[in-house]
Amino acid sequence: MTIRRFSTAVFAAALLTPGLAACNNSGSGEAGASASPTVSGSAAPGSASPGTSEAKQALLNSTNEIRNGNFRFTMTGVGSTAEGQVHQPSQSAQMKVSIGDASSDLMMNLDLIHAKPDSWVKLDLGGKSASSIPGAQKLSLGKYQHLDQTRIKGNKSLGFDFEKVDPAGSAVLTQGITEVRQTGEGSYAGTLDVSKAAEAGSVDPTVITALGAQAQSVPFTAKLDPQGRLSELVVQIPAAGQSAAQDIKITYSDYGNAAAAQKPSADQVVEAPQELYNLFN
């Protein structure tokens, strides 16, 4: 993945950061699989079946407004939630991420703010394994840590690319649709090939690899708002390898009405220590 945005590496930091991975493996097989939508017709992976072209085009068109970079969004998966806004007019964005809960060995909360050309992150660690994170006492400071742009360039966890503003890569995901039908006013169901969507940012490439052939036909549902813009996308990832079945749910709202991200005040800012960069590299 080369797209620099709020990506899988932040959204699922507990899985992708070596210092955290060992702490959150318990319970990885507990989530149940969601019921797959019934999809009429059949098609070879990578091609839409006859009669689905109109529905697919509606979904492709539904992501156009995202490119304008003025919206709010949420993403949820097993044990992880994220919410925030992108405001291209002010070249700013913010994302708040929560990983784990009070019952987890490790909890992580991040508040990331980008106001070009600066970036800050507030990090809070919790759980009985938090103290095992190298330099933990320097990371949960209750303040925003100012990030050196030269050190996060290309970093999929801490960087943001205002040329590619979609935090979930929904345009990439919808391009992988293999079958789809309209199930109601503004509602759709079908399957998509996530093997072609590693750059989407919302699907972990290691999960895609573990899915094997299943990656070519993953169930999804989608909803559009009255203006035909994507409001909800749910990708129903089956269990694979060490990963439990899960629903990845993405929502978009407030198109054209998102607020600019607010920079933290100077008294709430410290420079990020080396331990922070180590954690996310």
Secondary structure, 3 states (H helix, E strand, C coil): CCCCCCCHHHHCHHHHCHHHHCCCCCCCCCCCCCCCCCCCCCCCCCCCCCCCHHHHHHHHHHCHHHHHCEEEEEEEECCEEEEEEEEHHHCEEEEEEEECCCCCCCEEEEEEEEECCEEEEEEEEECCCHHHCCCHHHCCCCCEEECCHHHHCCCCCCCCCCCCCCCCCHHHHHHCEEEEEEEECCEEEEEECHHHCHHHCCCCHHHHHHHHHHHHCEEEEEEECCCCCEEEEEEEECCECCECCEEEEEEEECCCCCCCCCCCCHHHEEECCHHHHHHHC
